[in-house]
Amino acid sequence: MLNIHKLNIAQGDFHLSVSTKIAPGLTMLIGQNGSGKSTFMTGITGFYDENTKTHRDVRYENKRFTHHLYSYLPQEMPRSNLSVKDFVELTTGKDSKEVLVVFRLTDIRNKRIETLSGGEFKRAQLAQIILEDKPIILLDEIDQNLDIAFQKHVFEYLSTLKNKIILVSVHQLSLSLKYADEIMVIKQGALLAKSAPENIDSSILSHAFDTDIRIERLNGTRHIIL
């Protein structure tokens, strides 16, 4: 269990204050642009710029939360001239054959990272993180740059990692309804709701995004209607 006893962050006029617990499984974080999703992610890690004021108490299984416990993928990451294979293995030195297969990178394993498309680079980043095999995985907007087929592939794979605490922020609400074990809804730096997908209803989403959102069931699956 990841225990966020208190996470208070002030960046200029923006303030975030969240206390919660995150269990093993796939937790998906949703909210408007500027609601605090990325701030919450970086707040968990403890990495801030010098102008950020914080109060942070984060623990994992009653242990002090350190970088040895988590892998973090931010929205933006600099590229290198390493090959895909070398990049994936960079942080661990482990053999990457299996994760290259999982993320369908085998055929481009010798390509340079700097030449990859946005989606290919995202898959290489995910492969590196999975190879690290840490108990906590933090992924900020990983649906960006992934086409529909790879979104499905990636989230189906993440859904199988039930022994890990995986926190993912996404833009596409439909992904959270379909794949999440639990959904966190954040608005203006505060936790608006946290529950299983079936308990996240239209009123919660409409309030979170300041627009009318309906959820309708089709063939047993809930869909977002704007």
Buried (B, 14 or more C-beta within 10 A) or exposed (E): EBBBEEBBBBBEEBBBBBEBEBEBBBBBBBBBEEBBBBBBBBBBBEEBEEEBEBEBEBBBEEEEBEEEBBBBBBEEEEEEEBBBBBBBBBEEEEEBEEBBEBBBBBEBBEBBBEEBEEBBBBBBBBBBBBBBEBBBBBBBBBBBBBEEEBBBBBBEEBBEBEEBBBBBBBBBBBBBBBBBBBBBBBBBBBBBBBBEBEEBBBEBBBBBBEEEBEBEEEEEEBBBEE
